[in-house]
Amino acid sequence: MQNIAPSDPAAALQLHIAVGVIRDRQGRILISKRRAGTPGAGLWEFPGGKCETGETIRDALHRELLEELGIEIGLPRPLIRIRHAYPDRQVLLDTWLVEEWQGKAQGLEGQQIEWVAAEDLPAKPLLPANQPLTNAARLTDQYLITPEPAALLNELEGLNAFMGCLAQAIANGQSLIRLRLPHLSDADYAEVADQAVALCHAAKARLILDRDPDMVIKLGADGLHLSSSRLMSMTERPPGLRWMAASCHGGAELAKAEELGCDFAVLGPVNPTQTHPDSTALGWGLAAEQVERAKLPVYMIGGMTPSDLQSAWHAGAQGIAAIRSLWPSSK
C-alpha cells in the first residue's frame, strides 16, 4: 500500500515508492482500494510501497507485492516515473509493468483488490498521484505515425495501397496509430480518416487524427494529436476527446502539454533523422532529463526502431514513436 501521509508532520520529505502495474493475459490491471482509517480511504491505487533505505527499487517492488498480494513477480520493466506533491510530502512513484508472477493475488493486508479492464480504469476513483499512471497502463509501447505516400491519396490506387499498408501494420501488432497526412486538404483527409477509423476499430486499434477536434468526434476516431506550434497556441483542451497527444521538442512544451491536459506526448528528435535533418537532436541524456520532469507518458521519436525500446524504457519513456521502422513497405 502506498504511503501517502506521514505519522509525523516533521518527517515531510520525498518518498520513493515502488509501484506495480500488474497486467494479466486478458489485459486486465490489478488495483487495490485504500482501507478505512487510512489516508485516501475508499480511493483506488496501483499496489506498491515505500523503498526502504539501502533497498533497490526492484527489490522493494518484489517485497511489497509479496507482502500485499502474496505473489512472487518475475522480471518487471520500467513503465513511468511520476512526482507528485501532497500537502505534507513529495512522492516519486517509480512504476513498473509486471506481466509475470507466481501465485494468486490476494488482499493480504485486508484491502479490497479488483482486476479491471484497462479501458475501465478512468472510471475508478484513484488517488491523485495515481492518475497519470492510468494512461501509461492503457497505452502501448509503440506509436506508429503514418507516412504520406508519393501517390495522391484521392486517387483510388494510392488510397488502396495506403490502406493495405495500414492493415499490414495492424496485423504486425501496431495498435496506436497517428494519421499524419499534412499535404491533404481537410476534405481528402476526412475521406481517408473515415476508412482508416473503420479499419482500425475492426482490429481494436486506436486511430489518432491531427486535424479539427470536431472531425475526431464526427468520425468516431480515438483522439487528437497536436503539433508543437498548435499546442503552444491553445488555452484549453477541446471537449469530448478520449485521447489528446502533442508533439514536443523540449521541457517547455512538455509542461504545456501537462497544463493543457494531454494524455501523452511525443518528444524529440532524440537522434538525427532524414525527415528533419535541420532539427537539433536532443540525445538520450537530455531527453531522459526532460522525461524525468514530465507528469505524463512520453514517447521518444527521432530515428527510433523497436531495438530502441529498452533504451526508451530506461530513459523513463512509455516507448517509441516512429514512421519508417514501424510502417510496412507497399508491394
N, C-alpha and C positions, 0 to 999 in steps of 0.2 A: 504494500500500500504506500502510495506516495506521501511523503511528509510535507504538509503544506502550511503548518503553523508551529512555531517553536513553543516549548513549555516555558521557556524563559525569554521574555522580550529582549533582554540584553544580549541574547545569543543570535540576534538577527544577522544573517550573513548569507552568502551564496551556498546553496546546497547542490551537489552534483547527484542527480537522480538517474538511475538506470531504469529505462522503461522498455517493455517488450510489446511490440505489435505482433500478436500471435495469430497466424493465419493458417486455417486448415485447408484440406484439399478441395473443399467446396467453395473456398474463397471467403469463408466467414471469419470474423475477427472476434477475439475474446475480450470482453470488457468486464469490469467489476464495479459494484456500487459501494460508495462510502458508507460505512456503518453509522448508525445512530450514535450520537455523542462524540463524533469526530468532526473536525473542521470540514465543511463541504458535504455534510451528511446528506444522503439522498442523491447526490450527483454521481455520475459515472466517470470512470477513468480507465486508462490503459494500465495494466498491472506493472508494478516495479517498486523500487525504494531507494533509499539513500546509499550511496557508495561510501563505505567505511574507510577510515584512514589506512593507507597502505594497500588498499584493495584496487585491482584493476576494474575498469568498468564492465568488462566481460565477466569477471569473477562475481561482481556484485549482481549482475543480471542473473547468472546461474543460481546464486544463493537465494535471491529474492523470489524468483519464480518457483524454486523448490519449496521455500518456506510458505509462500502464499497459496500456491496451487498444487504442489505435490508433483511437479513434472521436472524431469531431467532434460534440459534442452540440448540440441545439437549445436552446430556452429551457426550463430546468427550473423547477420551482416548489417552494417550501418544503414539507417534509414533517414533520420533527420535530427538535428540538434536545435532546440528552441530555448531561448532565455525568456523568462517571464518574471515580472516584478509583482509580488504580493505586497500588501501594506507593510509587512514586517520582515520580509526577506526576498532575496532573489533566488530563483531556481534555474538550473540548467538541466533540461530534460534531454538526456543523451539516449536517443530512441533507436532501437534495433529491431529489425524484422526477424521473427522466429517462425520457421516453417517446418522444423524437425524437432521432435521431442519424444520422450518415452513417458508412459503413464497417462492417467486420465485426470484432466484438470478438475480440481475441487476447490471450494472456498474454505481453505483450512483455517482462516482467521475469522470465520463467521460471516464473511462478506458474501453477498449475492453475486454470482457470475452469470454471464449470458453470452452465447455465441450469436453474433449479429451479422447479417448480410452486409457486406462493405457499403453498399449504396444506402443502407438504412442508418448508418452511423450519424449523419447530420441531424436526425430526428431525436437522438438521445441527448438529454441534458448533461453535458460534460463539464468537468472542472475547467475554468477559463484557460489555464495553461495547456490543457489538452486539445483545445480546439484546432490549432494548426496541424496537429498530428493526424486528425481525421482525414484531411486532404491527402497527406502523404500515404496514409493507409489505403486510400482508394485509387491512387494514381499508379500507372505502370512505370517501369524504369527506362522506357524509350518513348520519345515523342517524334513521330515522323512528320516532316514538313515536305509537302509535295513540290516537285519541280514544275516548271512550266514547259511543256513540250514545244518543240520547234513548230510543229503543225498547229494551225489555228484551231482552237477547241470548238469553235462554232461550225467547223467542217466535220461531217459525220465520221470520216476516217480517223481524224485526230482525236475526237471525243471518245470513240470506241477504243482506241489504243490506250488512252489515258485511263479509262475505266477498267480495262483489262489489267493494267499495271497496278491500279489501286486494289482490285480484287486479289491479285497475287500477293501484294504487300500484306493484306489482311490474312491471307492464307499462311503467310510466313510468320505470323504472330503479332503483327502491328495492330494495336487496338486503341491508340490515341493518336489522332491524325489532324494536322492543320492543313486546311485547303488554302494554299497560298498561290494565287494566280494574278499577280499585280497588273498584268497588261490587258486583262479582260475588262470590258465595260461591266457595270453593275448588272445589266440585264443578262449578259452572257455568263457572268459569274454565277448569278442566281440559277440559271439553267443547269450548269454543271453541278452546283451545290445540291440542287434538288435530287438529281440522280445519285450523287455521292452519299447523301444522307440515307437514302433508301438502301444503298449497297452496304453502308457501314452498319446501320441498325439491324439489318437482316443477319449480320455476322456478330452482333453485340459489340461492335466497335464504336468509339466516340469520334464525332467529327466536329472540329472547331473551325469556325469561319472567321474571316478578318475584315468584314465589311460593316454594314449597318447593323446595330443591335436588333432592330425590328426584323431584319432578314433572318437572323438567327431564330427568332421566335416564330416567325411566319412559316419557315421551312422545317421547324422542329429539330434544328441542329442542337448540338450539346453545349456550345459555348462560343465565346468571342475572344479573339486574340488581338491585342493592341500593339501597334508599332510603338517604338520608344517615343517618337515625337507626339503621337496621339495620346499616349499615356500621360506625358507631362502637361498636355493641354487640358486634360479632363479634371473636373472638380468633384464628381461623384460617380458611383457605379450605376450604370443603367439598370433599371429594374427588370426582373423576370428572367435573368440569366442563371442557368445552373452552374456554369463554369465561366470564369474570366481569367485570361492569362495575359502576360505582357512580355515584350522583348526589352531587355535591359542590357546596358553596357557598363554599368558601374553602380556604386553604392547609392548614389542619389536617386537613380531610377528604381532600384530595389526598394528603397524607402518609400518612394511614391507609390509603387505597386502595393505595398502593405497598407499605406494610408487609404488608397482607393478601394481596398478590399479584394484585391486579386487573389485567386485561389492558388496560382502558381506562376512562376516566372521562368524565362529563358535568359541565361547570362552568357555573354561572350562578345567577340570571339576569344576563346581560350587559346587557340592556335591560329596561325595564319591560314587563310583559306583562299581558294581560287575564286570563290564567289565575291569576296570583298577584299581584294589584295591591298587596298589602301587603308584598311582598318588596322589600328594598333592592337596586337594580340595582348590579352591580359596575362597569359601564362598561368600555370596551375597554382602557383603560390598566391598571387594576388586574387585570383578567382576564389580560392579557398577562404581567404580572409574575408572577402565580401559575403560569401555564403554563410560564414560563421556568424555574421551580424544580422542576417536576414531572419525573418519570422514567418517564412512561407516556403513551401517546396520549390527548389530551383533546379532546372535542367542546364547542364553545361552544353554549349554549342561552339562550333568552330573547329573543323577538321576532326569531328568525333566519329568513331566507329564503335561497334559493340565491344571491341577489345579494350576500350577505354572505360567500360563500366566500373571496374574495380577502382580505378583511379578516381572516377567521379564520386563513387560512394564514400571513399575515404577522404575526399575533399569536402564531404558534407552535403553533396548534391543528391537529388532524387534519382538522377540518371543522366542520360544524354539526349540531345535533340540533334537531328541530322536530316539531310536530304539524300545525297548520293549513296551513302553507305547503307541506308535503310530502304531505298526505293529500287524495285526490280527494273532492269532494263527491258524495254519493249523489244519484242522479236519481230 
